[in-house]
Amino acid sequence: MYYRALLICGLILGGIAWLVLHFSGLAASGLSREVFWGLLTGQAVFFSNTGAGALVLLLLFCLYVRPAGRSKPPERFTSSCLFAAACSLFAGLLFMFAALGQPRLLLNLMLHPSPSAMFFWLAVLLPLCLLLGAGLGRTALKRRGLRLPLPGNFRALMLVGLALGLALLLAQALYFQSFPGRGYWQNAGLTVRLWASAFASGAALLLLACRLDGTDGAAGTEAGGRAPEGFFTAALGLALLLNLLFYFMELYAAFYGVDVWLARSYKTLFLGVGGRVYLFNFLMWLAAILTLGAAALFLLPGARSRASGKKSLLPLILGMTLLSGWLDKSLALPLGGLAPAASAAKAGGPAPAFYTPSFVEIFLSLGVWSAALLLFLLLRRAPAARF
Amino acid sequence: MTRRGFLQGGLLLAPLLAPLPLLSLAGPARAGQGGRVRAESAGRLGLAIFTRRLGPADFRRLIAACHRAHNVPEGDGPQAVKWIWSAPYAEAFPGEMPEYVGRETLQRRFPLLCNHCGNPVCVRVCPTGATFRRADGIVGQDYSRCIGCRSCMAACPYGARSFNFNSPEAALAMSGPVSDYPVRPRGVVEKCNFCVERLDAGLAPHCVEASDGAMLFGDLADPDSAVSRALRGNLSLTRSPGLGLAPAVYYVL
């Protein structure tokens, strides 16, 4: 029980941080004229990206790889995986809201809808995916408790969820292609990296959920189907390697084929600005090492299997994938995109103030993580007996 | 139906209602299109700046004229709001600086402001239509509609947009009386508006008036306007023309 109290404390702390941030008008953040997106916007991207990736992977598995039986109750992993995806999307939504300058005017999105703006679609698709993921998960949990098969419309709703999840990933990729003169974002490679990262982190999240709640083990595989863990692990590995390939491509284009702006982004991320080194520079090196390490461990034969009494390294790979993905999206993505403007602006002058997250942003992040975990606990509570 | 079932049903139905606002697209009231705006008859408003004729004192004067009239608080911190400011060549024209340059190139400063692009991406990416392009080419901003997502700032490669990190009221109260121009709340984005409020009264923008003839304002599409004649007779630059945004602020060298 103590962890629930801890989460509620985190939530209260985050709420206070949000009030401070809101009533100071983001002045309490580490943001500035040139670096106007930071930890909060970056985490909005990471958590919605991961949640959408997890939703898409899970629904792909349930729809095509091993379709849910029409006569048997749903397996245990279905609901816990859906809840994990929904909670990640919930965290993304909260971060998106927290990063707004005028959250009180949020409904202007509905009063004056602009379908040509990708932010509008992000704001529409994110809550839709969240509600659908949570709703499907609750239904699966209830049916499992009653030992009943899934309702007839479940499959259709899963298809809708798949389409919405893919649409969310697409809207996110398109959003970052919209900004002229910002080469770190506006190159097609970023789309691949966003999708690969979504599937790598999403698969890691699903595998964690499977480990937490357990799958039904051989129950599904008896029928000749594949175990969900195998599918998610394969997806994780492929996505991880694809992400690395495109990362290398960008570095090559930046430094070998001289792309001045891209090179400046990478130099800022890894070496600092104007001779000054920031906290995130160390974190970027950590992210690079973690990604390479996760990929190397993944490729190591036998590291993932639990066979022959050896301990599986999979939990380590999952942790490394999630942490490196988190660093890459919540810090490298906003800062890399905004870096060239900042360094160009002060060429020759004193070292400019770049970005270090303020304590308010960090406490707010703690609050959002707590809120997402509390939602997870709430969602997977057993349904009332009368259902 | 149980209360629980009713609530759960409602929760599942909610997503279906979300796209409803799209219906209002059939006939939405478009921002900034209403009213009689005299300047809107013009084809393409723009600015020609004679950069050789502007010294440090001129910059101070024209920046102060603009910022005082539009209630932009003074200050130059990392979170400052700027409608017009000055910068050296390397910042004004990023990526265009050769390796060996003379002192004149290094020292000359250029006034920077919103370029009122012919192809404004900031307008396209705004999720609420808070930023819009008028028929006369001015890119305007509706402060009461902005939700502060900062997409337009990402879409502006010229850094012309400022976010109100702080509430401007406290800073303005210290620097004396405020003007008639609306004071923006914290958390919204703002930028140069080519002084639309003055154009309606038949006056030139504040910076042009304060520049003592070093800046010309007018219709770029009209071949007989003073701006067009100045651009025909001189070598001039725009900022990052390769991005294809068609800026309307020209720098005469």
Interface residues (C-beta under 8 A of the other chain):
Chain A: S24 G25 L26 A27 S29 L31 S32 R33 E34 F36 W37 T41 A99 L100 G101 Q102 P103 L105 L106 N108 L109 M110 L111 H112 P113 S114 P115 S116 A117 M118 F119 F120 A123 V124 P127 L128 L131 L132 G135 R138 Y175 S178 F179 P180 G181 R182 W185 V260 W261 G337 L338 P340 A341 A344 A345 K346 A347 G348 P352 A353 A384
Chain B: R4 Q8 L11 L12 A14 P15 A18 P19 P21 L22 S24 L25 P28 A31 P78 Q79 A80 K82 A87 P88 A90 E91 P94 G95 M97 L106 V121 R124 V125 C126 P127 T128 G129 A130 S144 R145 C146 I147 G148 C149 R150 S151 M153 A154 A155 P157 G159 S162 F163 N164 F165 N166 S167 P185 R186 G187 V188 V189 S240 L243 G244 L245
